Each structure stands twice: as C-alpha cells, then as structure tokens.
C-alpha cells in the first residue's frame, strides 16, 4: 500500500468588493471565527477598538459584543492595574562601601615590587587621612578662636544700626569716572631690575628710617579742609578708609571708622593709633595665629612687622638717583627740608548722585615711563614668616610655581590683597606691584630678603580675585545713605569681632580726642591693644634705633 501523499489546500479568502475590511456576510467566515470579538494579544500595546464610522459606537465595557460584527476591546481595570514593566538589568553596584571590612580574603605572598607598591599606597592613604584630620582640626580651632574688638564699647554709647554682611553681597551701584581736584607730592621712578629678582638672586631688604611716612586722617588733612570749605563735595574720606568699607565682607578682624556729621557734610575718620594704619597677616587663614603677646608670630607683632616691611619695600625698589617727578603742589604734610618717602596724593571726586559727591585722598608710590608715557604704580609686599604655617616654601616654589604661592596668599590674606586692589583702582593706577619678602631666618623678625616682584593690572587682577567694582561702590553708597540721615554729631562704625556684621554707634562729641585708654582695664575686659604708631609713621633718630627694633616685637 503506497503512503498517502501530502496535499496543500488553499484557504478560501473572502473578498469585499464594496469597501475595505472583511465582508459583512457571516456566511463567508469560518464557523469558528463567527461572533468572536477582536482583542489585542500583547497588553503593552494598549490597542483600542477598530475604527468603523458607519456604525453606532459601542459602550466602553463591550455591551454590544456579539453578532453586529463590531470590533470591541473589553477593558478590565483589575487586569490593567496588575500590569508592570519589568526591568531585567542588574542593580548598579556601589563604588564605595563598607565591604572591604568584611571581605578581606587572605592573599598569597606577593612579589617584592608588589609589596613595595602596596606599602607606598598605604603610606599615601595614611598621609591623606592625616591631612584631612589636620584641616578639620584647624577649622575647628579657627572657629573657636576669640577675637577682640578694635575699640572698647562704652556704656554710654547708643547702637543705632546693625548691618549684616549678607546684605552687602547683593548691592550694586555704578559710579562714573573720577576727576582730579589736586595733585601733591613727588615720585621716584621704579627700578626695573627688581622684576628679575628670584629666590636664587635674592636681595636684602634695607631700612629707610630717615624717610617719613605720613598716616594723616581725613579731618587733619589741610587739602581736604580747603576743599570742604569751598563746598567741593559732601562726603570726604581717604583711600584706606574707603577700601576698608569696600572690602568689609572679606574682613575677619575687628576694625572701626569714626563718622562725623557736620552740617550737610560727612567725614569718615580713623582714630589715632587705629588698626587701619597696620597690615593684617593671615587674617583669613584657617589656622589662627598664636595669642601670646611675647610670641614673634602673634597677630599684633606680625601686623607691625608687615607694615614696616611694606614701607621699606616701597622705597627700596626705586631708582635713587635724585631724579623725581614733582606734581603741582608739594607734600602737604612735610616740613621744609624734611626727607619724605616717595608718595603722591591724588584728591579725586566721584559724583554718586545729584546731591552727593565724594572726595577721597588716594596714594601712589612710584611711576615709570612706558612708550614715552608716565605710568602710575602702587607698591605693596607680602611677607613670609614661617613656611610651616602656610605649607608653601617660597624659596622652593616661587620660581617654578608662582601661581600656587599667590593662590595660597589669596586664601590666607584675602582681605589685605583686596584692599590693595581697591586702593589701586581708586587711584587709577595702571600697575600694582606685589613683592614677596621673607625672613632671613624663621625666628628672626628683623632681617628680611626680597625673593621676587610681580606686576598686575588692577582691573584684571580684581577680576581674578572676584572683586566687583560696582559691588564695592554699592557698599559705600549704602553706608553713606544711612549716615546722611543722622543728625549732627559723632558716630563710630565697628566691625563685630565675632559675627560678620557692622554696628553703628552714637558716641559723645569728645570721644577719641584725648588718650582714649587712659585708665587701666582689667585683663579679661581688655580689647585689642592699640598699636604703637610712632615707630611706623614718625621719623626715627639714630639714638633710638634700638628702641624701635624692640617696639616692633613688643
């Protein structure tokens, strides 16, 4: 018997000649497909019912299911809620975790080079932990350090305003270019050979005790008195006072400014022996300085040392051939025949608004000729007292990594460098020179060497240290607006020694005129000691040189 041959049967295909889709006659469909509603087989597609505009729409829940031939999809809410997408990807493994504590498996003995590499890696990890610990410890020590007020707050003073620094950050005010009202003094030319000084070719810092440096307050300036009598402005100040206000949000130590309201005029003054005459050292550093008065690295002794260094540096890097450039008027503070430091005073006026104009005395220390034009300059010096404190040795890093040295100084002396930049902008100096001066020995505060000099353009440098000129003028304008509303009298603006804020006090009219700290104050109630001004701003004779050197560290 022969096997049965397979046969191919072609299914009958219904053709609808009157339209699209299957024909309406149920007879043409197989019996097993008749009256079967349409439903999608893949639930994730969420297909609806087929479109047929020739029929009435069925209800949502398929009540018309059956012989009318309408494609319908039965919606099951319970089935719909049970639908979830399944992600087959394995969960991400954490990069860090405590697994190493419990999954340390014993390893086979390694080769010698691998053991050395593991030992070095463990040493690096230990150093990293120690550095992190020291940073946190220094930060906590800085937060717990107690700073004293620059002036003793008396019981009869009345506090009028309390301004937090957070409000200063939002201020913005545009002030146009200034005009020069008077130019006084004489300048010596800058010695360009100091631009080539390196730590390998260092130069000893000389002392200029025969040259007089003047730190005259606003109301004692004869030029400002003359300008005030001529009604040239309504507000008068100096560049050091304005820079203190402009950079106040960066300050940490306490400072104070005396405000005098006379008629419709306003004078910003400083007290005799004020901290504004001194330069701060490591004010914004994380680790606080020693508090002992006898320590050569205490804040007060370093401040006086830095001020003397800055004055000597500004006179040493000049060409001393007797060639000076003299301005219209002589030095208003020098007597006839007196040897004075190379300095020029620019009395400049800014128009703040229609009713308020500001006159300030600005200082420049030198000039140089560039392409036949005279360029005004400001000269300042940073000082290194101990490389272990900053962690950067200038003698090793200054020649190859000058940017890292400057970044460290900006971190530790942010307020001081910002004030130098603000003073250069106020004086419209084209160049500001910053010198790097270090002790000859870390324990010798008398002898110093110049390791290098770097020049910057004030406007570009201000952008590098995030110093906004409009914000600085906004701070000055807001303080002036507050003080212009006061009645005639004397006031003092004090930076809080702990909190980032300033307070405005009303004080008696005879305050600060005589020796302010006449009576002894208990040690626990003493504020920051008033520095000795004479070794810095007054001439010194030869027979008193030893006394001055002792006072610098006292």
Beta strands, then each sheet from edge to edge (+ up, - down):
strand 1: 158-164
strand 2: 179-189
strand 3: 203-204
strand 4: 235-238
strand 5: 256-262
strand 6: 265-269
strand 7: 324-326
strand 8: 343-351
strand 9: 357-364
strand 10: 366-370
strand 11: 373-384
strand 12: 431-441
strand 13: 444-456
strand 14: 489-495
strand 15: 501-507
sheet 1: 1+ 15- 14+ 5- 6+ 4+ 9+ 8- 2+ 7-
sheet 2: 1+ 15- 14+ 5- 6+ 4+ 9+ 8- 2+ 10+ 11- 12- 13+ 3-
end
